[in-house]
């Protein structure tokens, strides 16, 4: 392979990479947004579950304190 052919191939590869990078960047941005949304939903769900468990626990403490 001549040096001209190698230079041409490198140029083609560079152009292809430069074309693909914005697409990949956009996909990663979309994925990041989806993960952020999922994280928020999981945090809210965890908070609700924690609140429920805490209320159950506090309720049992109140009941047992009345018995004693």
C-alpha positions in Angstrom: 0.0 0.0 0.0 1.4 3.4 -1.0 1.7 6.3 1.4 -0.9 8.1 -0.7 -3.4 5.3 -0.2 -2.7 5.2 3.5 -3.2 8.9 3.8 -6.5 8.6 1.9 -7.7 5.8 4.1 -6.7 7.8 7.2 -8.6 10.8 5.9 -11.7 8.7 5.1 -11.6 7.2 8.6 -11.2 10.6 10.2 -14.2 12.0 8.3 -16.3 8.9 9.2 -15.3 9.3 12.9 -16.2 13.0 12.8 -19.5 12.2 11.3 -20.3 9.5 13.8 -19.3 11.3 16.9 -22.2 13.8 17.0 -24.6 10.9 16.5 -23.0 8.9 19.4 -23.0 12.1 21.5 -26.7 12.6 20.9 -27.4 9.0 21.8 -25.4 9.2 25.0 -27.2 12.5 25.9 -30.6 10.8 25.4 -29.5 7.8 27.4 -28.2 10.0 30.2 -31.5 11.8 30.3 -33.4 8.5 30.5 -31.1 7.3 33.3 -31.6 10.5 35.2 -35.4 10.1 34.9 -35.2 6.5 36.0 -33.0 7.5 38.9 -35.5 10.2 40.0 -38.3 7.6 39.8 -36.3 5.1 41.9 -35.5 7.8 44.5 -39.1 8.7 44.8 -40.1 5.1 45.1 -37.5 4.5 47.7 -38.7 7.5 49.7 -42.3 6.3 49.5 -41.3 2.8 50.7 -39.1 4.2 53.4 -41.9 6.5 54.6 -44.4 3.6 54.6 -42.0 1.4 56.6 -41.2 4.2 59.0 -44.9 4.8 59.6 -45.5 1.0 60.2 -42.6 1.0 62.6 -43.7 4.1 64.4 -47.2 2.7 64.6 -46.0 -0.5 66.2 -44.0 1.5 68.7 -47.1 3.6 69.6 -49.2 0.5 70.0 -46.6 -1.3 72.2 -46.2 1.8 74.3 -49.9 1.8 75.1 -49.8 -1.8 76.1 -46.9 -1.2 78.5 
